[in-house]
């Protein structure tokens, strides 16, 4: 049925199945309020499926436990990964085993963050964010290592040889299983000289 401003498709029991309004909004199972409005019903099987021409469903957007907790479900239905893109570039990948890669399309661990060395790759900050602590990979000197950033500045490097670099010595190689430190070191005193 339809009017000059809309088209509605109903089933044999007169239930609305598809509606196209004059403004271009499309509704499946309901009158649309947005460009695409879908009423999924009252079961977990409801939602939108994306499938291959073979009929295999690869992705689904839906609602889990509708009418109770109404959690949104989005992702891969078959044994495939999920990519999240910006500017048509994969920024995050979740593989079929649940491993998450940020900057990594084949994550090796539960969380695998990849980027350029000597950069802060992950950051934890307070709500302000006046202060932060970050983590990165160090490529300075002869030994690769892990960086700890405080407020955006590298303050500690744990090198691959077991050595530690504190403060401004981060570009130098620490002795194997040893320590190189900028400034005075206090053991049992708070103001070493």
mmCIF file of the C-alpha atoms, coordinates in Angstrom:
data_MODEL
# 
_entry.id   MODEL 
# 
loop_
_atom_site.group_PDB 
_atom_site.id 
_atom_site.type_symbol 
_atom_site.label_atom_id 
_atom_site.label_alt_id 
_atom_site.label_comp_id 
_atom_site.label_asym_id 
_atom_site.label_entity_id 
_atom_site.label_seq_id 
_atom_site.pdbx_PDB_ins_code 
_atom_site.Cartn_x 
_atom_site.Cartn_y 
_atom_site.Cartn_z 
_atom_site.occupancy 
_atom_site.B_iso_or_equiv 
_atom_site.pdbx_formal_charge 
_atom_site.auth_seq_id 
_atom_site.auth_comp_id 
_atom_site.auth_asym_id 
_atom_site.auth_atom_id 
_atom_site.pdbx_PDB_model_num 
ATOM 1   C CA . UNK A 1 1   ? 0.000  0.000   0.000  1.00 0.00 ? 1   UNK A CA 1 
ATOM 2   C CA . UNK A 1 2   ? 1.104  3.596   -0.138 1.00 0.00 ? 2   UNK A CA 1 
ATOM 3   C CA . UNK A 1 3   ? 0.309  7.254   -0.346 1.00 0.00 ? 3   UNK A CA 1 
ATOM 4   C CA . UNK A 1 4   ? 1.982  9.894   -2.455 1.00 0.00 ? 4   UNK A CA 1 
ATOM 5   C CA . UNK A 1 5   ? 4.455  10.432  0.432  1.00 0.00 ? 5   UNK A CA 1 
ATOM 6   C CA . UNK A 1 6   ? 5.212  6.835   1.427  1.00 0.00 ? 6   UNK A CA 1 
ATOM 7   C CA . UNK A 1 7   ? 5.255  3.178   0.453  1.00 0.00 ? 7   UNK A CA 1 
ATOM 8   C CA . UNK A 1 8   ? 4.393  0.413   2.926  1.00 0.00 ? 8   UNK A CA 1 
ATOM 9   C CA . UNK A 1 9   ? 4.688  -3.346  2.449  1.00 0.00 ? 9   UNK A CA 1 
ATOM 10  C CA . UNK A 1 10  ? 2.546  -5.479  4.785  1.00 0.00 ? 10  UNK A CA 1 
ATOM 11  C CA . UNK A 1 11  ? 2.211  -9.210  5.320  1.00 0.00 ? 11  UNK A CA 1 
ATOM 12  C CA . UNK A 1 12  ? -1.042 -11.187 4.901  1.00 0.00 ? 12  UNK A CA 1 
ATOM 13  C CA . UNK A 1 13  ? -2.023 -10.304 8.491  1.00 0.00 ? 13  UNK A CA 1 
ATOM 14  C CA . UNK A 1 14  ? -1.642 -6.575  7.744  1.00 0.00 ? 14  UNK A CA 1 
ATOM 15  C CA . UNK A 1 15  ? 1.584  -6.228  9.816  1.00 0.00 ? 15  UNK A CA 1 
ATOM 16  C CA . UNK A 1 16  ? 3.929  -3.522  8.591  1.00 0.00 ? 16  UNK A CA 1 
ATOM 17  C CA . UNK A 1 17  ? 7.112  -5.103  7.197  1.00 0.00 ? 17  UNK A CA 1 
ATOM 18  C CA . UNK A 1 18  ? 8.765  -2.354  5.126  1.00 0.00 ? 18  UNK A CA 1 
ATOM 19  C CA . UNK A 1 19  ? 8.070  1.358   4.928  1.00 0.00 ? 19  UNK A CA 1 
ATOM 20  C CA . UNK A 1 20  ? 9.729  3.970   2.729  1.00 0.00 ? 20  UNK A CA 1 
ATOM 21  C CA . UNK A 1 21  ? 8.755  7.547   3.545  1.00 0.00 ? 21  UNK A CA 1 
ATOM 22  C CA . UNK A 1 22  ? 8.791  10.442  1.115  1.00 0.00 ? 22  UNK A CA 1 
ATOM 23  C CA . UNK A 1 23  ? 11.874 11.897  2.850  1.00 0.00 ? 23  UNK A CA 1 
ATOM 24  C CA . UNK A 1 24  ? 13.833 8.714   2.030  1.00 0.00 ? 24  UNK A CA 1 
ATOM 25  C CA . UNK A 1 25  ? 13.716 7.167   5.516  1.00 0.00 ? 25  UNK A CA 1 
ATOM 26  C CA . UNK A 1 26  ? 13.374 3.366   5.419  1.00 0.00 ? 26  UNK A CA 1 
ATOM 27  C CA . UNK A 1 27  ? 11.818 1.275   8.167  1.00 0.00 ? 27  UNK A CA 1 
ATOM 28  C CA . UNK A 1 28  ? 11.951 -2.497  8.517  1.00 0.00 ? 28  UNK A CA 1 
ATOM 29  C CA . UNK A 1 29  ? 9.320  -3.746  10.941 1.00 0.00 ? 29  UNK A CA 1 
ATOM 30  C CA . UNK A 1 30  ? 8.446  -0.189  12.005 1.00 0.00 ? 30  UNK A CA 1 
ATOM 31  C CA . UNK A 1 31  ? 7.756  3.316   10.777 1.00 0.00 ? 31  UNK A CA 1 
ATOM 32  C CA . UNK A 1 32  ? 11.186 4.915   10.296 1.00 0.00 ? 32  UNK A CA 1 
ATOM 33  C CA . UNK A 1 33  ? 12.402 7.858   12.367 1.00 0.00 ? 33  UNK A CA 1 
ATOM 34  C CA . UNK A 1 34  ? 15.950 7.822   10.897 1.00 0.00 ? 34  UNK A CA 1 
ATOM 35  C CA . UNK A 1 35  ? 17.423 7.033   7.463  1.00 0.00 ? 35  UNK A CA 1 
ATOM 36  C CA . UNK A 1 36  ? 17.245 3.340   8.450  1.00 0.00 ? 36  UNK A CA 1 
ATOM 37  C CA . UNK A 1 37  ? 15.135 2.115   11.375 1.00 0.00 ? 37  UNK A CA 1 
ATOM 38  C CA . UNK A 1 38  ? 14.992 -1.607  12.154 1.00 0.00 ? 38  UNK A CA 1 
ATOM 39  C CA . UNK A 1 39  ? 12.827 -3.297  14.784 1.00 0.00 ? 39  UNK A CA 1 
ATOM 40  C CA . UNK A 1 40  ? 14.517 -6.593  15.563 1.00 0.00 ? 40  UNK A CA 1 
ATOM 41  C CA . UNK A 1 41  ? 11.814 -8.250  17.636 1.00 0.00 ? 41  UNK A CA 1 
ATOM 42  C CA . UNK A 1 42  ? 12.136 -9.978  20.979 1.00 0.00 ? 42  UNK A CA 1 
ATOM 43  C CA . UNK A 1 43  ? 14.788 -12.669 20.345 1.00 0.00 ? 43  UNK A CA 1 
ATOM 44  C CA . UNK A 1 44  ? 18.592 -12.648 20.225 1.00 0.00 ? 44  UNK A CA 1 
ATOM 45  C CA . UNK A 1 45  ? 18.425 -13.742 16.582 1.00 0.00 ? 45  UNK A CA 1 
ATOM 46  C CA . UNK A 1 46  ? 17.081 -10.363 15.496 1.00 0.00 ? 46  UNK A CA 1 
ATOM 47  C CA . UNK A 1 47  ? 19.222 -7.713  13.869 1.00 0.00 ? 47  UNK A CA 1 
ATOM 48  C CA . UNK A 1 48  ? 21.022 -7.011  10.642 1.00 0.00 ? 48  UNK A CA 1 
ATOM 49  C CA . UNK A 1 49  ? 23.108 -9.741  8.988  1.00 0.00 ? 49  UNK A CA 1 
ATOM 50  C CA . UNK A 1 50  ? 25.742 -9.148  6.325  1.00 0.00 ? 50  UNK A CA 1 
ATOM 51  C CA . UNK A 1 51  ? 26.300 -12.238 4.227  1.00 0.00 ? 51  UNK A CA 1 
ATOM 52  C CA . UNK A 1 52  ? 28.228 -13.537 1.249  1.00 0.00 ? 52  UNK A CA 1 
ATOM 53  C CA . UNK A 1 53  ? 26.456 -14.528 -1.970 1.00 0.00 ? 53  UNK A CA 1 
ATOM 54  C CA . UNK A 1 54  ? 26.850 -18.143 -0.787 1.00 0.00 ? 54  UNK A CA 1 
ATOM 55  C CA . UNK A 1 55  ? 24.411 -17.349 2.034  1.00 0.00 ? 55  UNK A CA 1 
ATOM 56  C CA . UNK A 1 56  ? 27.016 -17.582 4.806  1.00 0.00 ? 56  UNK A CA 1 
ATOM 57  C CA . UNK A 1 57  ? 26.484 -14.862 7.418  1.00 0.00 ? 57  UNK A CA 1 
ATOM 58  C CA . UNK A 1 58  ? 29.736 -13.081 8.263  1.00 0.00 ? 58  UNK A CA 1 
ATOM 59  C CA . UNK A 1 59  ? 28.673 -10.099 10.379 1.00 0.00 ? 59  UNK A CA 1 
ATOM 60  C CA . UNK A 1 60  ? 25.747 -9.093  12.566 1.00 0.00 ? 60  UNK A CA 1 
ATOM 61  C CA . UNK A 1 61  ? 24.518 -6.005  14.333 1.00 0.00 ? 61  UNK A CA 1 
ATOM 62  C CA . UNK A 1 62  ? 21.827 -6.730  16.866 1.00 0.00 ? 62  UNK A CA 1 
ATOM 63  C CA . UNK A 1 63  ? 20.608 -6.737  20.421 1.00 0.00 ? 63  UNK A CA 1 
ATOM 64  C CA . UNK A 1 64  ? 21.438 -9.409  22.992 1.00 0.00 ? 64  UNK A CA 1 
ATOM 65  C CA . UNK A 1 65  ? 18.674 -10.343 25.441 1.00 0.00 ? 65  UNK A CA 1 
ATOM 66  C CA . UNK A 1 66  ? 16.186 -7.726  24.173 1.00 0.00 ? 66  UNK A CA 1 
ATOM 67  C CA . UNK A 1 67  ? 13.765 -6.360  26.721 1.00 0.00 ? 67  UNK A CA 1 
ATOM 68  C CA . UNK A 1 68  ? 16.037 -7.379  29.630 1.00 0.00 ? 68  UNK A CA 1 
ATOM 69  C CA . UNK A 1 69  ? 19.514 -5.817  29.455 1.00 0.00 ? 69  UNK A CA 1 
ATOM 70  C CA . UNK A 1 70  ? 19.404 -4.771  25.773 1.00 0.00 ? 70  UNK A CA 1 
ATOM 71  C CA . UNK A 1 71  ? 23.159 -5.096  25.172 1.00 0.00 ? 71  UNK A CA 1 
ATOM 72  C CA . UNK A 1 72  ? 24.267 -4.220  21.665 1.00 0.00 ? 72  UNK A CA 1 
ATOM 73  C CA . UNK A 1 73  ? 25.983 -6.951  19.678 1.00 0.00 ? 73  UNK A CA 1 
ATOM 74  C CA . UNK A 1 74  ? 28.193 -6.142  16.707 1.00 0.00 ? 74  UNK A CA 1 
ATOM 75  C CA . UNK A 1 75  ? 30.767 -8.267  14.985 1.00 0.00 ? 75  UNK A CA 1 
ATOM 76  C CA . UNK A 1 76  ? 31.756 -11.433 13.257 1.00 0.00 ? 76  UNK A CA 1 
ATOM 77  C CA . UNK A 1 77  ? 29.351 -14.369 13.363 1.00 0.00 ? 77  UNK A CA 1 
ATOM 78  C CA . UNK A 1 78  ? 31.612 -16.864 11.599 1.00 0.00 ? 78  UNK A CA 1 
ATOM 79  C CA . UNK A 1 79  ? 35.231 -17.738 12.397 1.00 0.00 ? 79  UNK A CA 1 
ATOM 80  C CA . UNK A 1 80  ? 36.591 -14.407 11.132 1.00 0.00 ? 80  UNK A CA 1 
ATOM 81  C CA . UNK A 1 81  ? 38.089 -11.267 12.652 1.00 0.00 ? 81  UNK A CA 1 
ATOM 82  C CA . UNK A 1 82  ? 36.658 -7.786  13.020 1.00 0.00 ? 82  UNK A CA 1 
ATOM 83  C CA . UNK A 1 83  ? 38.357 -4.618  11.748 1.00 0.00 ? 83  UNK A CA 1 
ATOM 84  C CA . UNK A 1 84  ? 37.655 -1.075  12.935 1.00 0.00 ? 84  UNK A CA 1 
ATOM 85  C CA . UNK A 1 85  ? 38.685 1.528   10.364 1.00 0.00 ? 85  UNK A CA 1 
ATOM 86  C CA . UNK A 1 86  ? 39.176 5.269   10.106 1.00 0.00 ? 86  UNK A CA 1 
ATOM 87  C CA . UNK A 1 87  ? 40.072 6.960   6.818  1.00 0.00 ? 87  UNK A CA 1 
ATOM 88  C CA . UNK A 1 88  ? 39.738 3.494   5.213  1.00 0.00 ? 88  UNK A CA 1 
ATOM 89  C CA . UNK A 1 89  ? 42.732 2.196   7.243  1.00 0.00 ? 89  UNK A CA 1 
ATOM 90  C CA . UNK A 1 90  ? 42.427 -0.603  9.814  1.00 0.00 ? 90  UNK A CA 1 
ATOM 91  C CA . UNK A 1 91  ? 43.203 0.952   13.225 1.00 0.00 ? 91  UNK A CA 1 
ATOM 92  C CA . UNK A 1 92  ? 42.049 -1.962  15.407 1.00 0.00 ? 92  UNK A CA 1 
ATOM 93  C CA . UNK A 1 93  ? 41.718 -5.654  14.628 1.00 0.00 ? 93  UNK A CA 1 
ATOM 94  C CA . UNK A 1 94  ? 40.111 -8.344  16.783 1.00 0.00 ? 94  UNK A CA 1 
ATOM 95  C CA . UNK A 1 95  ? 40.971 -11.809 15.529 1.00 0.00 ? 95  UNK A CA 1 
ATOM 96  C CA . UNK A 1 96  ? 38.722 -14.863 15.757 1.00 0.00 ? 96  UNK A CA 1 
ATOM 97  C CA . UNK A 1 97  ? 40.354 -15.964 19.046 1.00 0.00 ? 97  UNK A CA 1 
ATOM 98  C CA . UNK A 1 98  ? 39.676 -12.587 20.714 1.00 0.00 ? 98  UNK A CA 1 
ATOM 99  C CA . UNK A 1 99  ? 43.182 -11.107 20.473 1.00 0.00 ? 99  UNK A CA 1 
ATOM 100 C CA . UNK A 1 100 ? 43.093 -7.328  19.962 1.00 0.00 ? 100 UNK A CA 1 
ATOM 101 C CA . UNK A 1 101 ? 45.590 -5.480  17.801 1.00 0.00 ? 101 UNK A CA 1 
ATOM 102 C CA . UNK A 1 102 ? 45.920 -1.689  17.787 1.00 0.00 ? 102 UNK A CA 1 
ATOM 103 C CA . UNK A 1 103 ? 48.186 -0.822  14.886 1.00 0.00 ? 103 UNK A CA 1 
ATOM 104 C CA . UNK A 1 104 ? 48.638 -4.589  14.476 1.00 0.00 ? 104 UNK A CA 1 
ATOM 105 C CA . UNK A 1 105 ? 46.560 -6.622  12.017 1.00 0.00 ? 105 UNK A CA 1 
ATOM 106 C CA . UNK A 1 106 ? 47.856 -9.977  13.317 1.00 0.00 ? 106 UNK A CA 1 
ATOM 107 C CA . UNK A 1 107 ? 47.977 -9.578  17.120 1.00 0.00 ? 107 UNK A CA 1 
ATOM 108 C CA . UNK A 1 108 ? 50.330 -12.003 18.868 1.00 0.00 ? 108 UNK A CA 1 
ATOM 109 C CA . UNK A 1 109 ? 48.985 -11.516 22.407 1.00 0.00 ? 109 UNK A CA 1 
ATOM 110 C CA . UNK A 1 110 ? 45.634 -10.726 24.038 1.00 0.00 ? 110 UNK A CA 1 
ATOM 111 C CA . UNK A 1 111 ? 46.471 -7.020  23.525 1.00 0.00 ? 111 UNK A CA 1 
ATOM 112 C CA . UNK A 1 112 ? 49.107 -6.120  20.938 1.00 0.00 ? 112 UNK A CA 1 
ATOM 113 C CA . UNK A 1 113 ? 49.865 -2.402  20.442 1.00 0.00 ? 113 UNK A CA 1 
ATOM 114 C CA . UNK A 1 114 ? 52.277 -1.523  17.638 1.00 0.00 ? 114 UNK A CA 1 
ATOM 115 C CA . UNK A 1 115 ? 53.708 1.831   16.612 1.00 0.00 ? 115 UNK A CA 1 
ATOM 116 C CA . UNK A 1 116 ? 56.985 3.646   16.067 1.00 0.00 ? 116 UNK A CA 1 
ATOM 117 C CA . UNK A 1 117 ? 59.706 3.203   18.683 1.00 0.00 ? 117 UNK A CA 1 
ATOM 118 C CA . UNK A 1 118 ? 60.638 6.082   21.006 1.00 0.00 ? 118 UNK A CA 1 
ATOM 119 C CA . UNK A 1 119 ? 56.981 7.132   21.009 1.00 0.00 ? 119 UNK A CA 1 
ATOM 120 C CA . UNK A 1 120 ? 54.473 6.822   23.812 1.00 0.00 ? 120 UNK A CA 1 
ATOM 121 C CA . UNK A 1 121 ? 52.215 4.010   22.572 1.00 0.00 ? 121 UNK A CA 1 
ATOM 122 C CA . UNK A 1 122 ? 49.870 3.712   25.563 1.00 0.00 ? 122 UNK A CA 1 
ATOM 123 C CA . UNK A 1 123 ? 48.900 6.302   28.173 1.00 0.00 ? 123 UNK A CA 1 
ATOM 124 C CA . UNK A 1 124 ? 47.046 6.257   31.475 1.00 0.00 ? 124 UNK A CA 1 
ATOM 125 C CA . UNK A 1 125 ? 46.072 9.675   32.815 1.00 0.00 ? 125 UNK A CA 1 
ATOM 126 C CA . UNK A 1 126 ? 43.954 11.258  35.495 1.00 0.00 ? 126 UNK A CA 1 
ATOM 127 C CA . UNK A 1 127 ? 40.651 12.892  34.565 1.00 0.00 ? 127 UNK A CA 1 
ATOM 128 C CA . UNK A 1 128 ? 42.140 16.391  34.138 1.00 0.00 ? 128 UNK A CA 1 
ATOM 129 C CA . UNK A 1 129 ? 44.461 15.038  32.435 1.00 0.00 ? 129 UNK A CA 1 
ATOM 130 C CA . UNK A 1 130 ? 47.143 16.984  34.284 1.00 0.00 ? 130 UNK A CA 1 
ATOM 131 C CA . UNK A 1 131 ? 49.375 13.959  34.817 1.00 0.00 ? 131 UNK A CA 1 
ATOM 132 C CA . UNK A 1 132 ? 49.973 10.770  32.897 1.00 0.00 ? 132 UNK A CA 1 
ATOM 133 C CA . UNK A 1 133 ? 52.016 7.610   32.769 1.00 0.00 ? 133 UNK A CA 1 
ATOM 134 C CA . UNK A 1 134 ? 52.820 6.046   29.425 1.00 0.00 ? 134 UNK A CA 1 
ATOM 135 C CA . UNK A 1 135 ? 54.544 3.070   27.881 1.00 0.00 ? 135 UNK A CA 1 
ATOM 136 C CA . UNK A 1 136 ? 56.559 2.639   24.706 1.00 0.00 ? 136 UNK A CA 1 
ATOM 137 C CA . UNK A 1 137 ? 59.422 0.821   23.001 1.00 0.00 ? 137 UNK A CA 1 
ATOM 138 C CA . UNK A 1 138 ? 62.927 2.308   23.122 1.00 0.00 ? 138 UNK A CA 1 
ATOM 139 C CA . UNK A 1 139 ? 65.220 2.137   20.112 1.00 0.00 ? 139 UNK A CA 1 
ATOM 140 C CA . UNK A 1 140 ? 67.996 4.442   21.345 1.00 0.00 ? 140 UNK A CA 1 
ATOM 141 C CA . UNK A 1 141 ? 71.475 3.092   22.037 1.00 0.00 ? 141 UNK A CA 1 
ATOM 142 C CA . UNK A 1 142 ? 72.511 -0.488  21.249 1.00 0.00 ? 142 UNK A CA 1 
ATOM 143 C CA . UNK A 1 143 ? 69.879 -2.265  23.350 1.00 0.00 ? 143 UNK A CA 1 
ATOM 144 C CA . UNK A 1 144 ? 66.166 -2.225  22.638 1.00 0.00 ? 144 UNK A CA 1 
ATOM 145 C CA . UNK A 1 145 ? 64.008 -1.716  25.678 1.00 0.00 ? 145 UNK A CA 1 
ATOM 146 C CA . UNK A 1 146 ? 60.745 -0.633  27.200 1.00 0.00 ? 146 UNK A CA 1 
ATOM 147 C CA . UNK A 1 147 ? 60.066 3.021   28.055 1.00 0.00 ? 147 UNK A CA 1 
ATOM 148 C CA . UNK A 1 148 ? 58.058 4.420   30.918 1.00 0.00 ? 148 UNK A CA 1 
ATOM 149 C CA . UNK A 1 149 ? 56.902 7.989   30.317 1.00 0.00 ? 149 UNK A CA 1 
ATOM 150 C CA . UNK A 1 150 ? 55.831 10.418  33.040 1.00 0.00 ? 150 UNK A CA 1 
ATOM 151 C CA . UNK A 1 151 ? 53.810 13.362  31.720 1.00 0.00 ? 151 UNK A CA 1 
ATOM 152 C CA . UNK A 1 152 ? 55.038 12.612  28.183 1.00 0.00 ? 152 UNK A CA 1 
ATOM 153 C CA . UNK A 1 153 ? 58.772 12.401  28.994 1.00 0.00 ? 153 UNK A CA 1 
ATOM 154 C CA . UNK A 1 154 ? 60.763 9.159   29.141 1.00 0.00 ? 154 UNK A CA 1 
ATOM 155 C CA . UNK A 1 155 ? 61.938 8.671   32.735 1.00 0.00 ? 155 UNK A CA 1 
ATOM 156 C CA . UNK A 1 156 ? 62.833 4.975   32.845 1.00 0.00 ? 156 UNK A CA 1 
ATOM 157 C CA . UNK A 1 157 ? 64.117 2.519   30.240 1.00 0.00 ? 157 UNK A CA 1 
ATOM 158 C CA . UNK A 1 158 ? 64.376 -1.203  30.900 1.00 0.00 ? 158 UNK A CA 1 
ATOM 159 C CA . UNK A 1 159 ? 66.846 -2.454  28.298 1.00 0.00 ? 159 UNK A CA 1 
ATOM 160 C CA . UNK A 1 160 ? 66.981 -5.864  26.629 1.00 0.00 ? 160 UNK A CA 1 
ATOM 161 C CA . UNK A 1 161 ? 70.283 -6.603  28.414 1.00 0.00 ? 161 UNK A CA 1 
ATOM 162 C CA . UNK A 1 162 ? 68.598 -6.253  31.818 1.00 0.00 ? 162 UNK A CA 1 
ATOM 163 C CA . UNK A 1 163 ? 70.029 -2.789  32.432 1.00 0.00 ? 163 UNK A CA 1 
ATOM 164 C CA . UNK A 1 164 ? 68.078 0.239   33.657 1.00 0.00 ? 164 UNK A CA 1 
ATOM 165 C CA . UNK A 1 165 ? 68.431 3.851   32.516 1.00 0.00 ? 165 UNK A CA 1 
ATOM 166 C CA . UNK A 1 166 ? 66.957 6.535   34.788 1.00 0.00 ? 166 UNK A CA 1 
ATOM 167 C CA . UNK A 1 167 ? 66.332 10.150  33.850 1.00 0.00 ? 167 UNK A CA 1 
ATOM 168 C CA . UNK A 1 168 ? 68.310 11.863  31.075 1.00 0.00 ? 168 UNK A CA 1 
ATOM 169 C CA . UNK A 1 169 ? 70.602 8.853   30.495 1.00 0.00 ? 169 UNK A CA 1 
ATOM 170 C CA . UNK A 1 170 ? 67.892 7.174   28.464 1.00 0.00 ? 170 UNK A CA 1 
ATOM 171 C CA . UNK A 1 171 ? 69.890 7.448   25.218 1.00 0.00 ? 171 UNK A CA 1 
ATOM 172 C CA . UNK A 1 172 ? 72.891 5.649   26.681 1.00 0.00 ? 172 UNK A CA 1 
ATOM 173 C CA . UNK A 1 173 ? 73.439 1.946   27.151 1.00 0.00 ? 173 UNK A CA 1 
ATOM 174 C CA . UNK A 1 174 ? 73.106 0.737   30.711 1.00 0.00 ? 174 UNK A CA 1 
ATOM 175 C CA . UNK A 1 175 ? 75.509 -1.973  31.877 1.00 0.00 ? 175 UNK A CA 1 
ATOM 176 C CA . UNK A 1 176 ? 74.076 -5.488  31.581 1.00 0.00 ? 176 UNK A CA 1 
ATOM 177 C CA . UNK A 1 177 ? 71.851 -6.119  34.601 1.00 0.00 ? 177 UNK A CA 1 
ATOM 178 C CA . UNK A 1 178 ? 73.073 -2.774  35.959 1.00 0.00 ? 178 UNK A CA 1 
ATOM 179 C CA . UNK A 1 179 ? 71.906 0.789   36.399 1.00 0.00 ? 179 UNK A CA 1 
ATOM 180 C CA . UNK A 1 180 ? 72.835 4.123   34.893 1.00 0.00 ? 180 UNK A CA 1 
ATOM 181 C CA . UNK A 1 181 ? 71.234 7.102   36.588 1.00 0.00 ? 181 UNK A CA 1 
ATOM 182 C CA . UNK A 1 182 ? 71.086 10.856  36.068 1.00 0.00 ? 182 UNK A CA 1 
ATOM 183 C CA . UNK A 1 183 ? 71.587 12.646  39.371 1.00 0.00 ? 183 UNK A CA 1 
ATOM 184 C CA . UNK A 1 184 ? 72.406 11.485  42.883 1.00 0.00 ? 184 UNK A CA 1 
ATOM 185 C CA . UNK A 1 185 ? 71.199 8.197   44.336 1.00 0.00 ? 185 UNK A CA 1 
ATOM 186 C CA . UNK A 1 186 ? 70.025 7.989   47.908 1.00 0.00 ? 186 UNK A CA 1 
ATOM 187 C CA . UNK A 1 187 ? 69.910 4.732   49.851 1.00 0.00 ? 187 UNK A CA 1 
ATOM 188 C CA . UNK A 1 188 ? 68.293 5.309   53.209 1.00 0.00 ? 188 UNK A CA 1 
ATOM 189 C CA . UNK A 1 189 ? 68.368 9.119   52.686 1.00 0.00 ? 189 UNK A CA 1 
ATOM 190 C CA . UNK A 1 190 ? 65.787 11.331  50.983 1.00 0.00 ? 190 UNK A CA 1 
ATOM 191 C CA . UNK A 1 191 ? 68.158 14.151  49.944 1.00 0.00 ? 191 UNK A CA 1 
ATOM 192 C CA . UNK A 1 192 ? 71.408 12.640  48.624 1.00 0.00 ? 192 UNK A CA 1 
ATOM 193 C CA . UNK A 1 193 ? 74.243 15.020  47.780 1.00 0.00 ? 193 UNK A CA 1 
# 
